[in-house]
Amino acid sequence: MKVAQADILIVPGYTNSGPDHWQSRWQARLSTARRVEQDEWAKPVREDWTARFAEAVNAAEKPVVVIAHSLGVATTLQALPDCQDKIAGAFLVAPPEVDNPRIRPRHLMTFGPYREDPLPFPSIVVASRNDPFGSYEHAGDMANAWGSMLVDAGEAGHINAESGHGPWPEGIMVFAHFLARLKA
């Protein structure tokens, strides 16, 4: 699949992805990419976030390819029952442990638990070995449950601008390879 053949949905996490975040940079570079906007980025409400995601998927005119980061991963997975069968693939980065009470902010727990059955489309999970919001082992368990390919990002923090992943060229290369393997 090529970029022009897909509706690419950028799904940020808690507090959105600022201008230096790789999601914002990719959105500017990928001609068919658009962000799933939320009314309350700093006070996420699961029902509101998942409804907004489902609206974006269901309004798509082309196959949807999801690029989700952090709480955007949980939003994507929780919204699937309300989405039409339009998602062609998902690139899931830094999934937080939404069922771990030690992870802050605590309201992330309202987005759990994760589904533990295979996703109905191809997917990749990119996880860091020192993400403060989720362990690599947990991400691996979720990738196995979802039937996703797991990509080890090494010690990459939360894979955001604060951890040095502004443009994130390694990520866009993995995404490009993933996109090329999807069927239009």
VMD Tcl script that draws the C-alpha trace (Angstrom):
set ca {
  {0.00 0.00 0.00}
  {1.15 3.54 -0.70}
  {0.41 6.62 1.39}
  {-2.03 7.93 -1.26}
  {-4.05 4.71 -1.01}
  {-4.73 5.06 2.73}
  {-6.36 7.36 5.22}
  {-3.61 7.59 7.84}
  {-4.92 8.38 11.31}
  {-2.47 9.87 13.80}
  {-3.68 8.98 17.31}
  {-1.73 10.85 20.01}
  {-1.77 10.02 23.67}
  {-2.18 11.98 26.88}
  {-1.60 15.76 26.39}
  {-1.35 15.34 22.58}
  {1.83 15.32 20.50}
  {3.50 18.72 20.27}
  {5.21 20.19 17.20}
  {8.54 18.45 17.93}
  {6.98 15.00 18.43}
  {7.54 12.46 15.67}
  {3.76 12.09 15.18}
  {3.40 15.78 14.34}
  {6.39 15.66 12.01}
  {5.08 12.55 10.24}
  {1.64 14.09 9.91}
  {3.20 17.06 8.09}
  {5.10 14.71 5.73}
  {2.43 12.11 4.97}
  {-0.04 13.60 2.49}
  {-3.11 11.64 3.64}
  {-2.44 11.83 7.38}
  {-4.81 13.52 9.77}
  {-4.92 13.67 13.54}
  {-7.73 12.32 15.65}
  {-8.44 15.45 17.69}
  {-9.72 15.28 21.26}
  {-11.58 17.96 23.22}
  {-9.67 17.33 26.45}
  {-6.07 16.28 25.88}
  {-5.08 16.71 29.54}
  {-8.20 15.02 30.98}
  {-8.83 11.99 28.79}
  {-12.22 10.33 29.09}
  {-12.24 6.87 27.56}
  {-15.74 7.08 26.10}
  {-15.06 10.48 24.48}
  {-11.66 9.50 23.08}
  {-12.85 6.18 21.68}
  {-15.97 7.77 20.15}
  {-13.83 10.39 18.40}
  {-11.51 7.66 17.08}
  {-14.44 5.53 15.83}
  {-15.93 8.59 14.09}
  {-12.66 9.18 12.25}
  {-12.37 5.55 11.18}
  {-15.98 5.28 10.09}
  {-15.75 8.53 8.08}
  {-12.70 7.32 6.14}
  {-13.10 6.79 2.42}
  {-9.94 4.71 1.98}
  {-8.47 1.88 4.03}
  {-7.31 3.23 7.40}
  {-3.76 2.88 8.69}
  {-3.43 3.86 12.35}
  {-0.30 5.44 13.84}
  {-0.93 5.46 17.60}
  {1.34 6.52 20.44}
  {0.96 5.80 24.16}
  {-2.65 6.35 25.31}
  {-3.52 6.51 21.61}
  {-2.78 2.77 21.51}
  {-5.30 2.10 24.29}
  {-7.81 4.42 22.60}
  {-7.44 2.53 19.32}
  {-7.92 -0.88 20.90}
  {-10.85 0.16 23.10}
  {-12.65 1.73 20.10}
  {-12.47 -1.30 17.80}
  {-15.97 -2.63 18.61}
  {-17.41 0.67 17.35}
  {-15.37 0.79 14.14}
  {-16.49 -0.46 10.78}
  {-14.16 -2.93 9.11}
  {-11.95 -0.22 7.56}
  {-8.65 -0.58 9.42}
  {-5.98 -2.10 7.17}
  {-3.17 -1.95 9.72}
  {-1.91 -0.36 12.93}
  {1.51 0.95 13.97}
  {1.33 0.96 17.79}
  {4.11 2.76 19.67}
  {4.87 2.74 23.42}
  {1.69 1.13 24.75}
  {1.25 2.16 28.39}
  {0.38 -0.34 31.09}
  {-3.20 0.79 31.59}
  {-3.80 -1.87 34.24}
  {-0.76 -1.02 36.43}
  {-1.74 1.13 39.46}
  {1.90 2.24 39.91}
  {1.88 4.07 36.56}
  {1.03 7.76 36.69}
  {-1.19 9.54 35.89}
  {-3.67 7.12 37.43}
  {-6.54 8.04 35.13}
  {-4.75 6.08 32.39}
  {-6.20 3.01 34.12}
  {-9.67 3.99 32.92}
  {-8.50 2.94 29.43}
  {-7.87 -0.64 30.51}
  {-7.79 -3.47 30.46}
  {-6.44 -4.22 27.00}
  {-8.11 -6.81 24.83}
  {-6.09 -10.01 24.73}
  {-7.24 -11.51 21.46}
  {-5.71 -11.16 17.98}
  {-6.36 -7.95 16.11}
  {-8.33 -8.33 12.86}
  {-5.59 -6.55 10.86}
  {-1.78 -6.56 10.65}
  {0.00 -4.59 13.35}
  {3.37 -3.67 14.77}
  {4.12 -2.81 18.39}
  {7.24 -0.69 18.95}
  {8.37 -0.75 22.57}
  {11.24 0.62 24.62}
  {13.16 -1.22 27.30}
  {13.03 1.76 29.70}
  {9.62 3.32 29.07}
  {8.38 4.87 32.34}
  {4.76 4.16 31.34}
  {5.07 0.50 30.44}
  {7.57 -2.33 30.57}
  {9.01 -4.01 27.52}
  {7.80 -7.35 28.89}
  {4.22 -6.08 29.10}
  {4.42 -4.71 25.55}
  {5.74 -8.09 24.41}
  {2.87 -9.92 26.11}
  {0.36 -7.58 24.44}
  {2.03 -7.93 21.03}
  {1.82 -11.72 21.37}
  {-1.85 -11.56 22.35}
  {-2.67 -9.20 19.48}
  {-0.70 -11.17 16.88}
  {1.52 -8.12 16.34}
  {5.14 -7.99 15.30}
  {7.20 -6.65 18.22}
  {9.98 -4.16 17.44}
  {12.57 -3.58 20.16}
  {13.42 0.14 20.24}
  {16.17 -0.40 22.82}
  {16.46 2.08 25.66}
  {14.33 4.76 24.03}
  {12.31 6.10 26.95}
  {8.70 6.84 26.00}
  {9.62 7.28 22.32}
  {8.58 10.93 22.27}
  {10.23 14.32 21.79}
  {11.38 14.38 25.44}
  {13.32 11.15 24.93}
  {15.00 12.50 21.79}
  {12.56 11.11 19.21}
  {11.63 14.23 17.29}
  {11.93 13.19 13.65}
  {12.58 9.52 14.58}
  {14.00 8.36 11.22}
  {14.29 4.73 12.36}
  {10.57 4.72 13.12}
  {9.53 6.12 9.75}
  {11.65 3.45 8.04}
  {9.89 0.68 9.99}
  {6.53 2.30 9.24}
  {7.31 2.60 5.52}
  {8.23 -1.08 5.35}
  {5.03 -2.00 7.24}
  {2.86 0.18 4.97}
  {4.41 -1.36 1.85}
  {3.34 -4.83 3.01}
  {-0.32 -3.86 3.52}
  {-2.88 -4.65 0.85}
  {-4.71 -1.68 -0.70}
}
mol new
graphics top color blue
foreach p $ca { graphics top sphere $p radius 0.5 }
foreach p [lrange $ca 0 end-1] q [lrange $ca 1 end] { graphics top cylinder $p $q radius 0.2 }
display resetview
